[in-house]
Amino acid sequence: MSLQIRKELGLNGSDPLSARVLAEHLGVLLVRPSEIEGLPQETARLLLGKGKDAWSAVTISHGAIDIIIHNSSHSRARQASDIMHELAHILLDHEASKIIVSQQVPIMLREYNKNLEDEAAWFAGCLLLPRDALLLIRNVRMTDREACTIYEVSSKLLNYRINVTGVQYQIEARR
C-alpha cells in the first residue's frame, strides 16, 4: 500500500512522503488545538502538553470528512509520525474507537484495540520509511541526522525501521 500511495502521488519508493501532503491528497483536514474556536484555555493547555506521555493526535469523522487534531507543540518529526499514524488508521479503514462518557464521574474513557493500534503504527512506519528509502539511506551512507531531516522522522523511528526490516544486516552482508 505504501508503494501504491507513493505511485499515486508521483513519488518513487525512496522519496520522502510528507504526512501533510498525504493528508491533503486524502482530503483529511489537519487541525491544531489553537485553531479550534471556543476551546477553553485549560483544555488547550492540556492538548498542547509535551513529554513522552503527552497527548498526540486524534481523528474525528464529521460526515464524510476526516479531521485529525494533532499536538502542534511536539517536534516536527513527532507530529509527522502522529499524523501518519492517524492517516494509517484511515487508510486501513479501522473502525473508530468509542468514547465512553461517565455520568457519575467527570471522566471520559476510550476503547483501545491494541491490534489496530499496532497495525497503524507499523503501517505509519512503512509510509514514512519504506524499505526502498532505508536501502537508499544506507547505500549512499547518509547520516542519520540527514535522513531524519529529509524524511521528517525521529532517529528512534529510523533506527527501529532499519533494524526491524533487516536492512542493516543486508547492507553489512554485502560489504
Residue frames relative to the residue before (quaternion, step in Angstrom):
aa qw qx qy qz dx dy dz
M 1.0000 0.0000 0.0000 0.0000 0.00 0.00 0.00
S 0.6185 0.5629 -0.3404 0.4297 3.55 1.02 -0.82
L 0.6854 0.4727 -0.2815 0.4770 3.57 0.92 -0.91
Q 0.6236 0.5361 -0.3355 0.4596 3.60 1.05 -0.75
I 0.6483 0.5095 -0.3138 0.4708 3.59 0.95 -0.85
R 0.6358 0.5171 -0.3279 0.4700 3.58 0.97 -0.83
K 0.6355 0.5337 -0.3226 0.4552 3.58 0.99 -0.87
E 0.6402 0.5292 -0.3181 0.4571 3.60 0.96 -0.89
L 0.7274 0.4196 -0.2258 0.4938 3.57 1.09 -0.75
G 0.5226 -0.6565 0.4022 0.3662 3.60 1.28 0.09
L 0.5185 0.6240 -0.4159 0.4110 3.57 1.19 0.54
N 0.3651 -0.6851 0.5607 0.2879 3.56 -1.20 0.37
G 0.7521 -0.4603 0.2639 0.3909 3.56 -1.31 0.24
S 0.7317 0.3978 -0.2482 0.4948 3.58 1.15 -0.38
D 0.4890 0.6625 -0.4359 0.3632 3.61 1.25 -0.01
P 0.5230 -0.6052 0.4859 0.3524 3.59 -1.11 0.61
L 0.1643 -0.7576 0.6248 0.0930 3.55 -1.15 0.74
S 0.2824 -0.7744 0.5492 0.1372 3.54 -0.47 1.22
A 0.4943 -0.6510 0.4908 0.3016 3.56 -0.95 0.90
R 0.6488 0.5277 -0.3175 0.4470 3.57 1.02 -0.77
V 0.6395 0.5078 -0.3156 0.4832 3.59 1.05 -0.77
L 0.6550 0.5001 -0.3164 0.4698 3.58 0.96 -0.82
A 0.6230 0.5331 -0.3448 0.4570 3.60 0.97 -0.78
E 0.6532 0.5037 -0.3118 0.4715 3.58 0.92 -0.89
H 0.6403 0.5372 -0.3136 0.4507 3.59 0.96 -0.91
L 0.7297 0.4196 -0.2249 0.4909 3.57 1.02 -0.84
G 0.4718 -0.6879 0.4319 0.3429 3.58 1.28 -0.13
V 0.4293 0.6830 -0.4663 0.3630 3.56 1.20 0.56
L 0.3365 -0.7483 0.5449 0.1729 3.54 -0.86 1.03
L 0.1977 -0.7666 0.6016 0.1063 3.59 -0.87 0.99
V 0.0378 -0.8118 0.5812 -0.0418 3.55 -0.81 1.07
R 0.2763 -0.7155 0.6185 0.1710 3.54 -1.07 0.84
P 0.6248 -0.5541 0.3778 0.3998 3.63 -1.05 0.60
S 0.6322 0.5554 -0.3325 0.4259 3.60 1.04 -0.72
E 0.6640 0.5066 -0.2943 0.4646 3.58 1.25 -0.36
I 0.5672 0.5912 -0.3848 0.4250 3.58 1.27 -0.03
E 0.3693 -0.7553 0.5049 0.1954 3.56 -0.47 1.25
G 0.8438 0.2062 -0.1599 0.4690 3.53 -1.05 0.84
L 0.4112 0.7040 -0.4836 0.3184 3.60 1.23 0.19
P 0.4476 -0.7006 0.4770 0.2852 3.62 -0.63 1.05
Q 0.6126 -0.5971 0.3857 0.3457 3.56 -1.04 0.82
E 0.6454 0.5218 -0.3177 0.4585 3.61 0.96 -0.81
T 0.6470 0.4996 -0.3139 0.4829 3.60 1.00 -0.80
A 0.6367 0.5195 -0.3235 0.4692 3.61 0.97 -0.84
R 0.6337 0.5318 -0.3299 0.4547 3.58 0.97 -0.83
L 0.6624 0.4959 -0.3004 0.4745 3.59 0.96 -0.85
L 0.6869 0.4942 -0.2795 0.4537 3.57 0.96 -0.89
L 0.7251 0.3993 -0.2350 0.5095 3.59 1.18 -0.45
G 0.2926 0.7775 -0.5007 0.2434 3.57 1.21 0.49
K 0.2827 -0.7445 0.5823 0.1634 3.54 -1.23 0.55
G 0.5669 0.6090 -0.4449 0.3314 3.53 -1.31 0.20
K 0.7332 -0.4592 0.3021 0.4004 3.51 -1.35 0.33
D 0.7714 0.3599 -0.1829 0.4919 3.58 0.94 -0.86
A 0.4128 0.7267 -0.4630 0.2952 3.59 1.26 0.14
W 0.6154 -0.5437 0.4403 0.3630 3.51 -1.30 0.53
S 0.2781 -0.8033 0.5115 0.1255 3.59 -0.97 0.83
A 0.7477 -0.2949 0.2650 0.5326 3.57 0.49 -1.20
V 0.0734 -0.7696 0.6326 0.0464 3.52 -1.30 0.42
T 0.2793 -0.7333 0.5940 0.1774 3.55 -1.16 0.66
I 0.0822 -0.7632 0.6405 0.0215 3.51 -0.99 0.96
S 0.2159 -0.7580 0.6006 0.1344 3.55 -0.92 0.91
H 0.0436 -0.7707 0.6357 -0.0103 3.53 -0.90 1.02
G 0.7839 -0.1204 0.0356 0.6081 3.55 -0.01 1.30
A 0.7940 -0.2418 0.2136 0.5152 3.56 -0.78 -1.05
I 0.6172 0.5559 -0.3343 0.4453 3.58 1.28 -0.03
D 0.2124 -0.7395 0.6264 0.1255 3.54 -1.02 0.93
I 0.0989 -0.7817 0.6157 0.0107 3.54 -0.96 0.98
I 0.1335 -0.7706 0.6186 0.0752 3.55 -0.85 0.98
I 0.1426 -0.7457 0.6471 0.0702 3.54 -0.77 1.10
H 0.0163 -0.8305 0.5550 -0.0450 3.57 -0.67 1.11
N 0.5461 -0.6191 0.4681 0.3152 3.52 -1.22 0.63
S 0.2080 -0.8304 0.5106 0.0800 3.57 -0.18 1.31
S 0.5702 0.5831 -0.4036 0.4147 3.61 1.21 0.06
H 0.5456 0.6116 -0.3997 0.4105 3.59 1.26 -0.17
S 0.6566 -0.4836 0.3869 0.4304 3.57 -1.28 0.27
R 0.6579 -0.5153 0.3747 0.4016 3.54 -1.23 0.44
A 0.6467 0.5187 -0.3140 0.4627 3.60 1.02 -0.83
R 0.6630 0.4905 -0.3119 0.4718 3.59 0.94 -0.83
Q 0.6295 0.5234 -0.3395 0.4631 3.60 0.98 -0.78
A 0.6425 0.5205 -0.3235 0.4600 3.60 0.95 -0.89
S 0.6668 0.5001 -0.2943 0.4676 3.57 0.95 -0.88
D 0.6621 0.5098 -0.2982 0.4613 3.58 0.94 -0.90
I 0.6659 0.4891 -0.2948 0.4801 3.58 0.93 -0.92
M 0.6645 0.4976 -0.3111 0.4626 3.59 0.91 -0.90
H 0.5985 0.5535 -0.3560 0.4569 3.60 1.08 -0.66
E 0.6765 0.4731 -0.2892 0.4846 3.58 0.93 -0.89
L 0.6335 0.5160 -0.3306 0.4723 3.60 1.04 -0.74
A 0.6013 0.5584 -0.3514 0.4506 3.59 1.09 -0.71
H 0.6203 0.5283 -0.3415 0.4686 3.59 0.98 -0.80
I 0.6638 0.5048 -0.3015 0.4623 3.59 0.93 -0.92
L 0.6912 0.4882 -0.2800 0.4534 3.59 0.83 -1.01
L 0.7040 0.4386 -0.2541 0.4974 3.58 1.09 -0.70
D 0.3863 -0.7657 0.4370 0.2711 3.54 1.38 0.08
H 0.1895 0.7976 -0.5396 0.1919 3.53 0.99 0.91
E 0.4781 -0.6357 0.5197 0.3117 3.54 -1.08 0.72
A 0.5075 -0.6661 0.4587 0.2972 3.57 -0.91 0.92
S 0.5347 -0.6013 0.4867 0.3401 3.53 -1.17 0.64
K 0.3834 -0.7002 0.5502 0.2451 3.51 -1.18 0.54
I 0.2777 -0.7306 0.6016 0.1650 3.54 -1.11 0.78
I 0.1500 -0.7809 0.6030 0.0640 3.54 -0.85 0.99
V 0.1466 -0.7910 0.5917 0.0519 3.56 -0.63 1.14
S 0.2842 -0.7699 0.5516 0.1493 3.55 -0.71 1.11
Q 0.3600 -0.7277 0.5453 0.2087 3.57 -0.93 0.91
Q 0.6729 0.5153 -0.2857 0.4474 3.56 1.18 -0.61
V 0.7835 0.1836 -0.0722 0.5893 3.59 1.02 -0.83
P 0.4471 -0.7251 0.4504 0.2671 3.62 -0.85 0.90
I 0.4884 0.6250 -0.4730 0.3836 3.58 0.54 1.20
M 0.2632 -0.7109 0.6218 0.1968 3.49 -1.36 0.30
L 0.1741 -0.7696 0.6084 0.0854 3.56 -1.02 0.85
R 0.2165 -0.7770 0.5800 0.1141 3.53 -1.04 0.81
E 0.4556 -0.6458 0.5412 0.2873 3.52 -1.02 0.85
Y 0.1099 -0.8071 0.5795 0.0275 3.60 -0.94 0.87
N 0.0852 -0.7839 0.6144 0.0284 3.58 -0.75 1.04
K 0.3548 -0.7819 0.4758 0.1906 3.57 -0.20 1.31
N 0.6441 0.5341 -0.3343 0.4338 3.61 0.94 -0.82
L 0.6713 0.4794 -0.2985 0.4800 3.60 0.94 -0.86
E 0.6447 0.5165 -0.3226 0.4621 3.59 1.00 -0.79
D 0.6551 0.5030 -0.3081 0.4722 3.59 0.97 -0.85
E 0.6466 0.5175 -0.3160 0.4629 3.58 1.00 -0.84
A 0.6624 0.4920 -0.3055 0.4752 3.60 0.95 -0.84
A 0.6365 0.5238 -0.3313 0.4591 3.60 0.99 -0.78
W 0.6581 0.5034 -0.3099 0.4663 3.58 0.93 -0.88
F 0.6868 0.4855 -0.2871 0.4585 3.58 0.84 -0.98
A 0.6115 0.5419 -0.3509 0.4575 3.60 1.02 -0.74
G 0.6449 0.5133 -0.3134 0.4716 3.59 1.01 -0.80
C 0.6460 0.5127 -0.3091 0.4737 3.59 1.04 -0.79
L 0.6488 0.5131 -0.3154 0.4651 3.57 1.04 -0.74
L 0.7111 0.4493 -0.2574 0.4756 3.57 0.92 -0.90
L 0.8150 0.0683 0.0141 0.5753 3.59 0.94 -0.90
P 0.0561 -0.8112 0.5819 0.0151 3.60 0.24 1.21
R 0.7163 -0.4677 0.3111 0.4141 3.55 -1.26 0.44
D 0.6324 0.5386 -0.3410 0.4401 3.63 0.94 -0.84
A 0.6542 0.5033 -0.3127 0.4701 3.58 0.98 -0.80
L 0.6505 0.5204 -0.3157 0.4543 3.58 0.96 -0.86
L 0.6446 0.5109 -0.3180 0.4716 3.57 1.00 -0.81
L 0.6378 0.5212 -0.3215 0.4671 3.58 0.97 -0.84
I 0.6431 0.5395 -0.3197 0.4394 3.57 0.87 -0.99
R 0.7343 0.4106 -0.2415 0.4837 3.59 0.84 -0.93
N 0.6531 0.5326 -0.3301 0.4252 3.62 0.96 -0.77
V 0.7339 0.3711 -0.2375 0.5169 3.60 0.99 -0.72
R 0.4089 -0.7516 0.4274 0.2919 3.56 1.38 0.14
M 0.1448 0.7870 -0.5668 0.1960 3.50 0.97 1.01
T 0.4544 -0.6623 0.5048 0.3162 3.59 -0.96 0.73
D 0.6228 -0.5352 0.4014 0.4057 3.57 -1.18 0.46
R 0.6287 0.5484 -0.3319 0.4402 3.56 0.99 -0.81
E 0.6536 0.5023 -0.3057 0.4765 3.58 0.96 -0.90
A 0.6652 0.5093 -0.3032 0.4540 3.57 0.89 -0.95
C 0.6545 0.5141 -0.3137 0.4571 3.59 0.94 -0.87
T 0.6496 0.5055 -0.3131 0.4736 3.58 1.02 -0.75
I 0.6916 0.4906 -0.2807 0.4497 3.58 0.81 -1.00
Y 0.7824 0.3361 -0.1663 0.4972 3.60 0.88 -0.95
E 0.3668 -0.7642 0.4569 0.2698 3.60 1.33 0.05
V 0.4870 0.6276 -0.4511 0.4067 3.55 0.81 1.08
S 0.5317 -0.5953 0.4878 0.3535 3.54 -1.29 0.25
S 0.6023 -0.5467 0.4258 0.3962 3.57 -1.22 0.39
K 0.5852 0.5754 -0.3657 0.4389 3.59 1.12 -0.61
L 0.6809 0.4626 -0.2920 0.4870 3.61 0.88 -0.90
L 0.6294 0.5399 -0.3403 0.4435 3.59 0.92 -0.85
N 0.7081 0.4561 -0.2712 0.4659 3.59 0.75 -1.01
Y 0.6102 0.5427 -0.3477 0.4607 3.57 1.03 -0.74
R 0.6963 0.4721 -0.2832 0.4605 3.61 0.78 -1.02
I 0.6363 0.5231 -0.3378 0.4554 3.63 0.96 -0.78
N 0.7089 0.4554 -0.2656 0.4686 3.57 0.93 -0.86
V 0.7085 0.4805 -0.2831 0.4325 3.60 0.80 -0.96
T 0.6796 0.4761 -0.2893 0.4772 3.60 1.13 -0.56
G 0.4680 -0.6847 0.4391 0.3456 3.59 1.23 -0.29
V 0.3683 0.7502 -0.4809 0.2652 3.59 1.26 0.12
Q 0.6423 0.5256 -0.3355 0.4457 3.60 0.90 -0.85
Y 0.6578 0.5008 -0.2990 0.4765 3.58 0.93 -0.90
Q 0.6549 0.5228 -0.3090 0.4497 3.58 0.92 -0.92
I 0.6660 0.4925 -0.3058 0.4694 3.61 0.90 -0.88
E 0.6631 0.5027 -0.3043 0.4636 3.60 0.93 -0.91
A 0.6408 0.5329 -0.3222 0.4490 3.59 1.01 -0.79
R 0.6456 0.5220 -0.3127 0.4614 3.60 1.07 -0.76
R 0.6690 0.4882 -0.2982 0.4745 3.56 1.04 -0.79
